[in-house]
């Protein structure tokens, strides 16, 4: 079937899963009363434009839009659990998204750059070693953050829904029946995972910023911020290429670190979680087919 070639994606939310297709997305959530609540909507016009076909640029656009879509899905799932009707959209959504990105840049890029500069100034390390220290620290911060938040019970459940999302997509791509018993047999790993993107971005930044060599402190900070979109675009294309060439043995080898890291952001889901993920996927697929007919 032609649509088996479509690269579907998704995201775990609070007690639920969001599945995204080419034109629609579906959000399925386990309500406090035990029922499954489902929301299906059309994706924004950006997904239909020619811009998403331009290599490197498409990664940045899709990443920004996916972050916004993910935050709306998280808000919807939180509202369902709390019984509130708060909405995160428009200027409030993008302000929240922008502040979140700024904090992440400060913690994972600027702070390690500052530590690297201090090692040059006070420990008299050369620029190459200080840049390497910066990159290693950045990677350790990411791994430490993921490891630490996994101990929170609520986050652990989100990670389990993340596992359910991966298992469902893997089962679909393998042509298996989408039942909890069938889907449960599949892996929690998936080559297009956002966790894989983060690790790829951090490793690429480690190598790139190391070879930049010595820079004044101000230019060091500026370079870290300016190059994030460039490295993100490259990381997106790398993941896209590797996901499409898993038939090659060396590709399966180089993606092993990305797949291994996913065991920190996924957990084995229970049957009820699998039911939610399957519901989200089937609702999205039904909406996709309806848009083709109309």
N, C-alpha and C positions, 0 to 999 in steps of 0.2 A: 504493500500500500504506500502511496506517495507520502502521506503524513507521518509515516514512521521515521522519515528523515528529519522531521522537525525537532529542534533541540529545545525541549521544554525545560523550564526551570521553576524554582520555587523558594520558599522561605518558611522557616518555622516561626510561629508567633506564640502568644500566651494561650495554652490549651488549644492550639490549632495549627493549620498549615495553609499557606497561600501558594497556589500553583498558577504560573504565568504561561500563556500561549503566545501566538503571534499577534492576535487581535483582542484577546480577552484575558481576564484573570478571574480566579475563583478563590474565595476565602472560606474555609470550613473550620468551625470552632465547636468545641464541646462546651455546651452551656452548663451552668451550675446545676440545672435540673436533670442533666444526663443526656439531653437530646443534642443533635448536631444542627447548628445554625449555619446556613450557607449564604454567601453573598457573591454575586457574579456581576461584573461590570466590564465595559469596554476599556481597552487601554487607550492612552493618549495618542494624539495624531503623530507624535514623533516616531512611533513604531512603524508607521506607514510611509514615512518620507524616505527619500533617497539618501539622506545623510547617514542613516544607520548601515549603509552599504560601503561607506568610505573607511578603508582600513585605518587603524589607530584613532581616528576621530570618533568612530562609532563606539569604541570602548568607553570613552569619557562620557558621551551622551547617554549611553545605556546605563552606565554606573550611576550617574546623577539621577536619572529618572527612576532607576530601580531603588535607590536609597529613599526617594520620596514615596514611592509606592509601598516600600517596606515599612516606613514609619506610619503611613496611614493604616496599613494592615495591623500593625502593633497597637495603634490607638483603638481600632475597632475591636480587637480581641480583649484589650484591657477594659473597654466600656462594657462588653458583654459580661465579663466576670464581676464587675463592680455594680452593674445596673445603671450606670450613668450614660449620658448622651453627649459627651464632649466631642467636638470635632477638631481635627488638626488638618487644616487645608488653607490654601491661599497664602497670604503673606506670613501667617503664623507658622505654617508648615515649613516654608523655605527659610524663615529666620531660625527656627529650631534646627533644621538641617545644617544651615551654615554655621551656627554656633557649635554644633556637634563636630563638624569637620575641623573647625579651628582648634578646638580642644584636642582632637586626635593628632593634628599636625604638631601642636605644641608639645604633647607628651611623647609621641613616637618619632618625631623628626628633629624639632628644635632642641629639646632637652638633651638627647644624645649628642647632637652637634656641639652644644655647649660643653658637655663633659669632655668631648674630644679636644676642643680648643683649650680647656683647662689642663689637659695632660701635656699639651705642647708648651703651655706657658709656665707651669709649675713643676712638671716632671721632666721637661726638656726632651720629650719624645719628638721624633721627626714627624712630618705631616702624614706620611704613609701609614705609620703605626697608629697615629691618633685617629685617622680616618677609618682604619680597620677596627679600632676599639669602638668608635661610634657605631659602625655597622653591626658589630656583634652585640653591643648594648641594645640597639634598636630591636634586633631579633629576639633577644632575651626578654625584653619588655613585653613584646607581643606574646611570646610563649607563656611568660609568667602571668600575664593578665588573663589569658584564656584558661590557664590551669586554675587560677585562683577563683574566678567567677563560677567555675564548674562545681564548686562545693556548695553554692547556694541552692537550696532545694528547688526553688522556682526556676532557676536557670537550668538545673539538671533536667527538669521536665521539658523545657524548651529544647534542650539538646536531644532529648528522646524523640520529640516531634520532628526535629531535624533529621534524625535517623529514619523516621517513618517516611519523610519526604524523599530521601535518597532511595530507600528500598522500593517505593512505589514507582519512581521514574526508572530505576534499574529494571524492575519487573516489566514495565511497559516496553522498554527498549529491547528486552529479551523476548517479547511476544507472549509473556505468561499471562495467565488469568489474574485479574485484579481482585483477588479475594485475600482477606487477612492471612489465611493459612499459606497461600501461595507466595504473597509478597514478603512474608516473614523470612523466607529462605534466602532472600537476596541481601547483598552487602550494604552496609551503611556508608561505604565509600562511593564517591562519584567524581569524575575528573573535572566537571564544570563547577564545582562547589566554590562558594565565595571564600571559604577558608583557604582553599588552594590559591585563590587570587591574592590574598593577603600575604601568604608565605612567599609567593613568587615576587611580589612587589618588594618585600623586605630584602630578599636575597639579591635581587637586581640592584636595589639601592646600595647594598653593601659593596658590591663590586664597582658600581659606577662612581660612587662618591669616593671610594678609596683611590681610584686612578686619577681623580681630579687633582690630587696633590695639594700643595700648600695654597691657602687662600687667606686673606684678611678676615677677621672675625665677622664683619658685616656681610661680606660677600659669601662667606661660608653659610650663614643663615639664609641669605637670599637664594643661593643656589639650591638649597634643600627644598625650599618652598616652590620655586619656579620649575624645578625638574619633576615634581610629583606628578603633574598631568602627563608629562612625556613618558615617564616610567610606567604610569598606570595604563596608558595606551599600549605600550609594548607588552606589559604583563597580560593584558586582555587578549592580544593577538597570539601570544605564546600559548595561553590556555586553550584558546579556540583551535589552534593548530594541533596541539597535542591531543585534545579530545577527539579530533577527527582522524588521527593517525595512530590509534592504539593497536592497530594490526602490526605495527613495526615493533620489533623487540627492544630496540634502544629507546623508543618513546615510552614503552611500558616501564623501562628502567628509570628514566629521568623523572617520571611522575610519581615514583614511589614515595619521596618525601612529602609531597602534597597529599597523597592518599593517607599516609601515616598520621599526618597532623589532624586529619578529620576525625580520628578516634578521640581527640580531645574535645571536639565540638559536637559529637554525636553520642547517643546512647542507644542501646537496644530498646526499641519501643514495645509496649504491650499491645494486645489485640485492639483495644479501644482506640489507641493512638493511630494504629494502622487503618482502622475504619475511617477516621477523620481525614487522613492523608488521601486515601482512595476516593472518598467523597469529593474532596477538593479537586483531585485530578479528573475524575469523571465529569464533574460539573463544568470544569474548564473545557474539556474536550467536547462536551455537548454544545456549549456556547460557541466554540470554534466552528463546529460543523454547521450550526444555524447561521452564523455570519457568512459562511461560504454559499449556503443556499439562497440567502437574501441578497 
